[in-house]
């Protein structure tokens, strides 16, 4: 991988692993880097009467045994890869000579280093303060009934002068003597390189990843994690991860792309494997180890100053569990460290077991086994949750939580997946004891709010249980034992009405409860005025139309039921009636709304006048005349009509318009010119006028609007 940083220089260090094996190709940093966050060490108490060194230099050396492995075959004293390791060896058969063997496989191993101080030295002038912390495990799987074993390394490369840190990984082929890696068999972010005559795979984490290529604080906690799995094509995979205070980072994921028919009855999924009874095909141990060693190339460093707590945990199918048996050294790597004291300790509050690494004259040995520690197996009945032992959290899934702790008195608190305290107990564990506990049965109760828009805040309160707090999810689940419970719900969205409080019963099974939140609605009322009885009318509010006839209503109103919002409306009349508000808008905001609509019945009087200059009065109000034409809108009633013009005899008439009248009336009036010989008595004039006035009334019903 090319270097993209202008301030970092890297040198490849090809390294040899003990005897037959080559180890990691490590890149070292030489620059000063920016500081990062750290953490402090935890309080602990040594229990020297419990954790004792049981391996001695008198353990037989020579070839690996065919029955149980010999941890001291490769290293019997310092310098050695020091830290914590699980060889698959437990309590001694013959103290200091032989041990009971066991085996297991797992999909995940995690190494944790809580560093309070760390200063190392080696004679290499350019990397004199550099060292590594390595998580080393064996991956085993069968392909077409052939066993393949790969050595997996997740490595933190540290300059102890300034706490600068970088991450890298290695994969080595342990399937047979002289076996190598090839680009045709493995795929990841890295590549294949050569160490002596052996090809190995390596990858250096991208420099820009969080927590990589930086300087950490003087106190820090480092997590290394490897996960084994299968692709959809059933090809084995391993992911390499770290967390040094900047969150979990997956920096590489390798696929063994040649394998397509994996698995067997012993190790069906291609997992990490620990076995104290046999060696792997290369003749080294099926162990898992978190160790301190040199910076590469089989180098050794001296521990000048250290205070480090090391934990090695495996995934047991339910939770991460500290290994049940541990030695203070590893064997599968050639990088070593000297002047190290590594002893077993545990936290008397949480029971958490660790190897405490300090500088000083030390020896190789077993630091604890199942006879000196305790095991707690708790069946909870929860699909997931969290067990607190003192101040230490153990997250779990699928009912069980299994933990390895030091002997002592502990306070247990069980939380469900919602963080609710559902059970607690105080226990007293003895060395060598396995305690199996079962809590009362818990069952999942799931609440689902209906009708609330996504993201709406709501609350749930169950009598006697902690409040749910603020919820926005579409479901809320918690675990409860058998019993009858009362609950209430609420929401801060005032547009919705919460359902009434209810009771539910848990009776030996999980249940689901739907919460029917309803939209708060208000009346928008339209009241008509001016319509005759039996005349229909309609209102359209937004897209909903209501008709008085369809409603069979004898009342004078139409009512809509709507939530808060802004609405447009339109009103229509029939039988010649016209509303004064044919269109409009109404805003509903937490209350009912009312609109009054006034209807009128319009009769149109149109016609002509001759002469066109004549004056036309209706009830003494002058009508606009345009070139002898007029058009007047009238409502039912009685009207006096008067027409006059200079030099013409006037015309007057009284007419009554009713709701049965035609909508349009046509009136054409022609006045007779007046002359001197026409001057007679009033009555004679009226007769003459009556005879010469031509009045044409034409009725035409207006088309319904």
Buried (B, 14 or more C-beta within 10 A) or exposed (E): BEEEEEEBEBEBBBBBBBEEBBBBBBBBBBBEBEBBBBBEBBEBEEBEEBBBBBBBEEBEEEEBBEEBBBBBBBBBEBBBBBBBBBBBBBBBEEEBEBBBBBBBBBBBBBBBBBBBBBBBBBEBEEBBBBBBBBBBBBBBBBBEEEBBBBBBBBBBBBBBBBBBBBBBBBBBBBBEEEBBBEEEBBBBBBEBBEBEEBBBBBBBBBBEBBBBBBBBBEBBBBBBBBBBBBEEEBBBBBBBBBBBBBEEBBBBBBBBBBBEEBBBEEBEBBBBBBBBBBBBBBBBBBBBBBBBBBBBBBBBBBBBEBBBBBBBBBBBEBBBBBBBBBBBBBBBBBBBBBBBBBBBBBBBBBBBBBBBBBBEEBBBBBBBBBEBBBBBBBBBBBBBBBBBBBEBEBBBBEBBBBBBBBBBEBBBBBBBBBEBEBBEEEBEBEBBBEBEBEBEBBBBBEBBBEEBEEEBEBBBBBEEBEEBEEBEEEEBBBBBEEEEBEBBBBBEBEBBBBBEEEEBEBEEEBBEBEBEBEEEBBBBBBBBEBBEEEBBBBBBBBEEEBBBEEBEBEEBBBBBEBEBEEBEBBBBBBBBBBBEBEEEEBEBEEEEBEBEBBBBBBBBBBBBBBEEEBBBBBEEEEBEBEEBEBEBEBEBEEBEBBBBBEEBBBBEEEBEBEEEBBBBBBBBBBBBEBEEEEEEEEEEBEEBBEEEBEEEEEEEEEEEE
